[in-house]
Amino acid sequence: MNISGYKQVTYLRLQQLMAAKYEKYKEGSSEILLAVSLNVKSSQTVRNAFQQDMQMVSDSILTSIIEAIGLNACVVWEKGQRNYFVKGK
């Protein structure tokens, strides 16, 4: 699958990119404030989004966190399979 301007990445690579963006985001915020801004019930949900072995949160929560921390990425389903894309440089 190709999306113009985006590069397909593995879940692990997406997590690495999210972690780097999250470190910058945390300088002015916290897990609790991010959880509140996303209207989730627990900061544990935010922590679960950064699990590197497998996706532990819904696509909706994952993409909301991606947007909140400023990472230009998306999750696309094709033939029952999740695909992760980040904006190419």
N, CA, C and O atoms as a GROMACS GRO file, in nm:
protein
  356
    1MET      N    1   0.085  -0.117   0.000
    1MET     CA    2   0.000   0.000   0.000
    1MET      C    3   0.089   0.123   0.000
    1MET      O    4   0.187   0.129   0.074
    2ASN      N    5   0.055   0.220  -0.081
    2ASN     CA    6   0.129   0.345  -0.088
    2ASN      C    7   0.036   0.462  -0.062
    2ASN      O    8  -0.075   0.466  -0.115
    3ILE      N    9   0.080   0.555   0.019
    3ILE     CA   10   0.009   0.680   0.044
    3ILE      C   11   0.107   0.791   0.011
    3ILE      O   12   0.214   0.802   0.072
    4SER      N   13   0.071   0.873  -0.084
    4SER     CA   14   0.160   0.979  -0.130
    4SER      C   15   0.206   1.067  -0.014
    4SER      O   16   0.125   1.119   0.062
    5GLY      N   17   0.337   1.084  -0.003
    5GLY     CA   18   0.396   1.169   0.100
    5GLY      C   19   0.418   1.100   0.234
    5GLY      O   20   0.473   1.160   0.326
    6TYR      N   21   0.377   0.974   0.244
    6TYR     CA   22   0.393   0.900   0.370
    6TYR      C   23   0.477   0.776   0.346
    6TYR      O   24   0.482   0.721   0.236
    7LYS      N   25   0.543   0.734   0.453
    7LYS     CA   26   0.626   0.614   0.447
    7LYS      C   27   0.566   0.510   0.541
    7LYS      O   28   0.533   0.541   0.656
    8GLN      N   29   0.550   0.388   0.493
    8GLN     CA   30   0.497   0.282   0.578
    8GLN      C   31   0.607   0.237   0.674
    8GLN      O   32   0.722   0.218   0.634
    9VAL      N   33   0.569   0.221   0.801
    9VAL     CA   34   0.664   0.179   0.904
    9VAL      C   35   0.605   0.064   0.984
    9VAL      O   36   0.484   0.038   0.980
   10THR      N   37   0.691  -0.005   1.055
   10THR     CA   38   0.645  -0.110   1.145
   10THR      C   39   0.587  -0.046   1.270
   10THR      O   40   0.607   0.072   1.297
   11TYR      N   41   0.514  -0.125   1.347
   11TYR     CA   42   0.460  -0.075   1.472
   11TYR      C   43   0.573  -0.032   1.566
   11TYR      O   44   0.563   0.070   1.633
   12LEU      N   45   0.680  -0.110   1.571
   12LEU     CA   46   0.793  -0.077   1.656
   12LEU      C   47   0.852   0.058   1.617
   12LEU      O   48   0.883   0.140   1.704
   13ARG      N   49   0.868   0.082   1.488
   13ARG     CA   50   0.924   0.211   1.442
   13ARG      C   51   0.828   0.325   1.477
   13ARG      O   52   0.872   0.432   1.519
   14LEU      N   53   0.698   0.303   1.461
   14LEU     CA   54   0.600   0.405   1.500
   14LEU      C   55   0.616   0.438   1.647
   14LEU      O   56   0.613   0.554   1.686
   15GLN      N   57   0.633   0.335   1.730
   15GLN     CA   58   0.650   0.355   1.873
   15GLN      C   59   0.776   0.435   1.905
   15GLN      O   60   0.776   0.520   1.994
   16GLN      N   61   0.884   0.409   1.832
   16GLN     CA   62   1.008   0.483   1.852
   16GLN      C   63   0.988   0.631   1.817
   16GLN      O   64   1.035   0.719   1.890
   17LEU      N   65   0.920   0.658   1.708
   17LEU     CA   66   0.893   0.795   1.667
   17LEU      C   67   0.799   0.863   1.766
   17LEU      O   68   0.816   0.981   1.798
   18MET      N   69   0.699   0.790   1.814
   18MET     CA   70   0.608   0.845   1.914
   18MET      C   71   0.682   0.879   2.043
   18MET      O   72   0.660   0.984   2.103
   19ALA      N   73   0.770   0.790   2.085
   19ALA     CA   74   0.845   0.813   2.209
   19ALA      C   75   0.930   0.939   2.200
   19ALA      O   76   0.938   1.016   2.295
   20ALA      N   77   0.994   0.960   2.085
   20ALA     CA   78   1.076   1.080   2.066
   20ALA      C   79   0.990   1.206   2.071
   20ALA      O   80   1.029   1.305   2.134
   21LYS      N   81   0.875   1.203   2.006
   21LYS     CA   82   0.784   1.319   2.007
   21LYS      C   83   0.727   1.340   2.146
   21LYS      O   84   0.710   1.454   2.191
   22TYR      N   85   0.697   1.231   2.214
   22TYR     CA   86   0.638   1.240   2.347
   22TYR      C   87   0.734   1.303   2.447
   22TYR      O   88   0.691   1.377   2.535
   23GLU      N   89   0.862   1.274   2.434
   23GLU     CA   90   0.961   1.336   2.523
   23GLU      C   91   0.956   1.488   2.512
   23GLU      O   92   0.964   1.558   2.612
   24LYS      N   93   0.944   1.538   2.390
   24LYS     CA   94   0.933   1.684   2.370
   24LYS      C   95   0.800   1.735   2.424
   24LYS      O   96   0.795   1.842   2.485
   25TYR      N   97   0.694   1.659   2.403
   25TYR     CA   98   0.561   1.698   2.450
   25TYR      C   99   0.559   1.707   2.603
   25TYR      O  100   0.501   1.800   2.659
   26LYS      N  101   0.622   1.610   2.670
   26LYS     CA  102   0.619   1.603   2.817
   26LYS      C  103   0.690   1.721   2.882
   26LYS      O  104   0.668   1.747   3.001
   27GLU      N  105   0.773   1.791   2.810
   27GLU     CA  106   0.843   1.904   2.868
   27GLU      C  107   0.746   2.010   2.918
   27GLU      O  108   0.776   2.084   3.012
   28GLY      N  109   0.628   2.018   2.855
   28GLY     CA  110   0.529   2.117   2.898
   28GLY      C  111   0.400   2.056   2.945
   28GLY      O  112   0.301   2.127   2.964
   29SER      N  113   0.397   1.924   2.966
   29SER     CA  114   0.273   1.858   3.001
   29SER      C  115   0.303   1.731   3.082
   29SER      O  116   0.414   1.711   3.130
   30SER      N  117   0.203   1.646   3.096
   30SER     CA  118   0.218   1.521   3.169
   30SER      C  119   0.123   1.418   3.114
   30SER      O  120   0.035   1.449   3.033
   31GLU      N  121   0.140   1.293   3.158
   31GLU     CA  122   0.048   1.186   3.118
   31GLU      C  123  -0.094   1.218   3.160
   31GLU      O  124  -0.189   1.193   3.085
   32ILE      N  125  -0.108   1.273   3.278
   32ILE     CA  126  -0.241   1.304   3.330
   32ILE      C  127  -0.308   1.410   3.244
   32ILE      O  128  -0.425   1.395   3.207
   33LEU      N  129  -0.237   1.516   3.211
   33LEU     CA  130  -0.295   1.621   3.128
   33LEU      C  131  -0.327   1.570   2.988
   33LEU      O  132  -0.428   1.610   2.929
   34LEU      N  133  -0.243   1.483   2.934
   34LEU     CA  134  -0.271   1.425   2.803
   34LEU      C  135  -0.396   1.338   2.811
   34LEU      O  136  -0.481   1.344   2.722
   35ALA      N  137  -0.407   1.258   2.915
   35ALA     CA  138  -0.526   1.173   2.933
   35ALA      C  139  -0.652   1.259   2.943
   35ALA      O  140  -0.754   1.226   2.883
   36VAL      N  141  -0.645   1.367   3.017
   36VAL     CA  142  -0.760   1.456   3.031
   36VAL      C  143  -0.795   1.519   2.896
   36VAL      O  144  -0.912   1.525   2.859
   37SER      N  145  -0.694   1.565   2.823
   37SER     CA  146  -0.722   1.628   2.693
   37SER      C  147  -0.783   1.530   2.593
   37SER      O  148  -0.855   1.571   2.502
   38LEU      N  149  -0.753   1.401   2.609
   38LEU     CA  150  -0.808   1.298   2.519
   38LEU      C  151  -0.941   1.243   2.570
   38LEU      O  152  -1.007   1.164   2.503
   39ASN      N  153  -0.979   1.287   2.690
   39ASN     CA  154  -1.104   1.242   2.752
   39ASN      C  155  -1.104   1.090   2.777
   39ASN      O  156  -1.204   1.022   2.756
   40VAL      N  157  -0.988   1.039   2.822
   40VAL     CA  158  -0.981   0.900   2.862
   40VAL      C  159  -0.982   0.895   3.015
   40VAL      O  160  -0.949   0.993   3.081
   41LYS      N  161  -1.020   0.782   3.070
   41LYS     CA  162  -1.043   0.771   3.214
   41LYS      C  163  -0.917   0.757   3.297
   41LYS      O  164  -0.919   0.781   3.418
   42SER      N  165  -0.806   0.717   3.234
   42SER     CA  166  -0.687   0.686   3.313
   42SER      C  167  -0.560   0.725   3.237
   42SER      O  168  -0.554   0.715   3.114
   43SER      N  169  -0.461   0.768   3.312
   43SER     CA  170  -0.331   0.795   3.249
   43SER      C  171  -0.265   0.664   3.207
   43SER      O  172  -0.172   0.665   3.126
   44GLN      N  173  -0.312   0.551   3.261
   44GLN     CA  174  -0.260   0.420   3.218
   44GLN      C  175  -0.289   0.398   3.070
   44GLN      O  176  -0.211   0.332   3.001
   45THR      N  177  -0.399   0.451   3.021
   45THR     CA  178  -0.431   0.440   2.879
   45THR      C  179  -0.321   0.505   2.796
   45THR      O  180  -0.282   0.452   2.692
   46VAL      N  181  -0.272   0.618   2.841
   46VAL     CA  182  -0.162   0.686   2.771
   46VAL      C  183  -0.038   0.597   2.774
   46VAL      O  184   0.027   0.579   2.671
   47ARG      N  185  -0.006   0.541   2.889
   47ARG     CA  186   0.110   0.451   2.899
   47ARG      C  187   0.094   0.331   2.806
   47ARG      O  188   0.189   0.289   2.741
   48ASN      N  189  -0.027   0.276   2.801
   48ASN     CA  190  -0.052   0.160   2.715
   48ASN      C  191  -0.028   0.192   2.568
   48ASN      O  192   0.011   0.104   2.491
   49ALA      N  193  -0.050   0.315   2.528
   49ALA     CA  194  -0.030   0.354   2.388
   49ALA      C  195   0.116   0.348   2.347
   49ALA      O  196   0.148   0.344   2.228
   50PHE      N  197   0.205   0.346   2.444
   50PHE     CA  198   0.349   0.345   2.414
   50PHE      C  199   0.411   0.206   2.431
   50PHE      O  200   0.534   0.194   2.432
   51GLN      N  201   0.329   0.103   2.445
   51GLN     CA  202   0.380  -0.033   2.452
   51GLN      C  203   0.441  -0.071   2.318
   51GLN      O  204   0.378  -0.055   2.214
   52GLN      N  205   0.562  -0.121   2.320
   52GLN     CA  206   0.633  -0.146   2.194
   52GLN      C  207   0.615  -0.286   2.140
   52GLN      O  208   0.653  -0.313   2.025
   53ASP      N  209   0.558  -0.376   2.217
   53ASP     CA  210   0.545  -0.513   2.166
   53ASP      C  211   0.419  -0.533   2.083
   53ASP      O  212   0.421  -0.607   1.985
   54MET      N  213   0.310  -0.468   2.121
   54MET     CA  214   0.187  -0.479   2.045
   54MET      C  215   0.096  -0.362   2.077
   54MET      O  216   0.110  -0.299   2.181
   55GLN      N  217   0.004  -0.333   1.989
   55GLN     CA  218  -0.088  -0.222   2.009
   55GLN      C  219  -0.187  -0.257   2.119
   55GLN      O  220  -0.263  -0.353   2.106
   56MET      N  221  -0.185  -0.180   2.226
   56MET     CA  222  -0.268  -0.208   2.344
   56MET      C  223  -0.390  -0.116   2.355
   56MET      O  224  -0.473  -0.135   2.443
   57VAL      N  225  -0.400  -0.017   2.267
   57VAL     CA  226  -0.512   0.076   2.271
   57VAL      C  227  -0.582   0.074   2.135
   57VAL      O  228  -0.528   0.025   2.036
   58SER      N  229  -0.701   0.127   2.131
   58SER     CA  230  -0.776   0.131   2.006
   58SER      C  231  -0.706   0.222   1.905
   58SER      O  232  -0.624   0.306   1.942
   59ASP      N  233  -0.739   0.204   1.779
   59ASP     CA  234  -0.684   0.291   1.675
   59ASP      C  235  -0.723   0.436   1.701
   59ASP      O  236  -0.645   0.528   1.676
   60SER      N  237  -0.843   0.456   1.751
   60SER     CA  238  -0.891   0.591   1.781
   60SER      C  239  -0.805   0.659   1.887
   60SER      O  240  -0.764   0.774   1.870
   61ILE      N  241  -0.777   0.589   1.996
   61ILE     CA  242  -0.692   0.645   2.102
   61ILE      C  243  -0.550   0.666   2.049
   61ILE      O  244  -0.490   0.771   2.073
   62LEU      N  245  -0.498   0.568   1.978
   62LEU     CA  246  -0.362   0.579   1.925
   62LEU      C  247  -0.349   0.702   1.835
   62LEU      O  248  -0.254   0.779   1.849
   63THR      N  249  -0.442   0.719   1.743
   63THR     CA  250  -0.432   0.833   1.652
   63THR      C  251  -0.457   0.966   1.724
   63THR      O  252  -0.401   1.068   1.684
   64SER      N  253  -0.539   0.965   1.828
   64SER     CA  254  -0.559   1.087   1.907
   64SER      C  255  -0.430   1.127   1.978
   64SER      O  256  -0.396   1.245   1.984
   65ILE      N  257  -0.360   1.029   2.032
   65ILE     CA  258  -0.232   1.058   2.098
   65ILE      C  259  -0.129   1.105   1.996
   65ILE      O  260  -0.056   1.200   2.021
   66ILE      N  261  -0.124   1.039   1.881
   66ILE     CA  262  -0.032   1.080   1.775
   66ILE      C  263  -0.054   1.226   1.739
   66ILE      O  264   0.041   1.303   1.724
   67GLU      N  265  -0.180   1.264   1.724
   67GLU     CA  266  -0.213   1.402   1.690
   67GLU      C  267  -0.175   1.498   1.803
   67GLU      O  268  -0.116   1.603   1.778
   68ALA      N  269  -0.207   1.459   1.927
   68ALA     CA  270  -0.180   1.546   2.042
   68ALA      C  271  -0.031   1.574   2.060
   68ALA      O  272   0.007   1.685   2.097
   69ILE      N  273   0.054   1.475   2.035
   69ILE     CA  274   0.198   1.494   2.055
   69ILE      C  275   0.266   1.555   1.933
   69ILE      O  276   0.385   1.586   1.937
   70GLY      N  277   0.191   1.570   1.823
   70GLY     CA  278   0.246   1.639   1.707
   70GLY      C  279   0.318   1.551   1.607
   70GLY      O  280   0.400   1.600   1.530
   71LEU      N  281   0.289   1.422   1.606
   71LEU     CA  282   0.350   1.332   1.508
   71LEU      C  283   0.254   1.318   1.391
   71LEU      O  284   0.136   1.289   1.410
   72ASN      N  285   0.303   1.339   1.271
   72ASN     CA  286   0.220   1.330   1.152
   72ASN      C  287   0.221   1.186   1.104
   72ASN      O  288   0.306   1.146   1.025
   73ALA      N  289   0.125   1.108   1.153
   73ALA     CA  290   0.118   0.966   1.123
   73ALA      C  291  -0.028   0.922   1.120
   73ALA      O  292  -0.117   0.994   1.164
   74CYS      N  293  -0.050   0.802   1.066
   74CYS     CA  294  -0.186   0.750   1.062
   74CYS      C  295  -0.184   0.597   1.062
   74CYS      O  296  -0.082   0.533   1.036
   75VAL      N  297  -0.303   0.542   1.093
   75VAL     CA  298  -0.324   0.397   1.090
   75VAL      C  299  -0.425   0.371   0.980
   75VAL      O  300  -0.532   0.432   0.978
   76VAL      N  301  -0.391   0.281   0.889
   76VAL     CA  302  -0.480   0.248   0.778
   76VAL      C  303  -0.500   0.098   0.775
   76VAL      O  304  -0.405   0.020   0.784
   77TRP      N  305  -0.624   0.057   0.762
   77TRP     CA  306  -0.656  -0.085   0.752
   77TRP      C  307  -0.669  -0.124   0.606
   77TRP      O  308  -0.731  -0.053   0.528
   78GLU      N  309  -0.610  -0.237   0.571
   78GLU     CA  310  -0.624  -0.291   0.437
   78GLU      C  311  -0.633  -0.443   0.448
   78GLU      O  312  -0.544  -0.508   0.503
   79LYS      N  313  -0.741  -0.497   0.398
   79LYS     CA  314  -0.764  -0.642   0.400
   79LYS      C  315  -0.748  -0.700   0.540
   79LYS      O  316  -0.685  -0.805   0.559
   80GLY      N  317  -0.805  -0.632   0.638
   80GLY     CA  318  -0.802  -0.680   0.775
   80GLY      C  319  -0.669  -0.664   0.846
   80GLY      O  320  -0.650  -0.720   0.954
   81GLN      N  321  -0.577  -0.589   0.789
   81GLN     CA  322  -0.443  -0.570   0.845
   81GLN      C  323  -0.418  -0.423   0.874
   81GLN      O  324  -0.446  -0.337   0.790
   82ARG      N  325  -0.365  -0.393   0.993
   82ARG     CA  326  -0.326  -0.256   1.025
   82ARG      C  327  -0.196  -0.222   0.954
   82ARG      O  328  -0.104  -0.304   0.946
   83ASN      N  329  -0.191  -0.101   0.904
   83ASN     CA  330  -0.068  -0.048   0.844
   83ASN      C  331  -0.043   0.089   0.906
   83ASN      O  332  -0.136   0.168   0.923
   84TYR      N  333   0.080   0.116   0.938
   84TYR     CA  334   0.119   0.242   1.002
   84TYR      C  335   0.200   0.325   0.904
   84TYR      O  336   0.290   0.275   0.838
   85PHE      N  337   0.167   0.453   0.896
   85PHE     CA  338   0.235   0.544   0.805
   85PHE      C  339   0.276   0.671   0.878
   85PHE      O  340   0.203   0.721   0.964
   86VAL      N  341   0.394   0.722   0.843
   86VAL     CA  342   0.439   0.852   0.895
   86VAL      C  343   0.472   0.940   0.776
   86VAL      O  344   0.512   0.894   0.670
   87LYS      N  345   0.453   1.068   0.798
   87LYS     CA  346   0.481   1.165   0.693
   87LYS      C  347   0.629   1.159   0.658
   87LYS      O  348   0.715   1.165   0.745
   88GLY      N  349   0.657   1.146   0.529
   88GLY     CA  350   0.797   1.140   0.482
   88GLY      C  351   0.861   1.276   0.490
   88GLY      O  352   0.793   1.379   0.492
   89LYS      N  353   0.993   1.276   0.494
   89LYS     CA  354   1.066   1.404   0.503
   89LYS      C  355   1.121   1.442   0.368
   89LYS      O  356   1.185   1.546   0.355
   0.00000   0.00000   0.00000
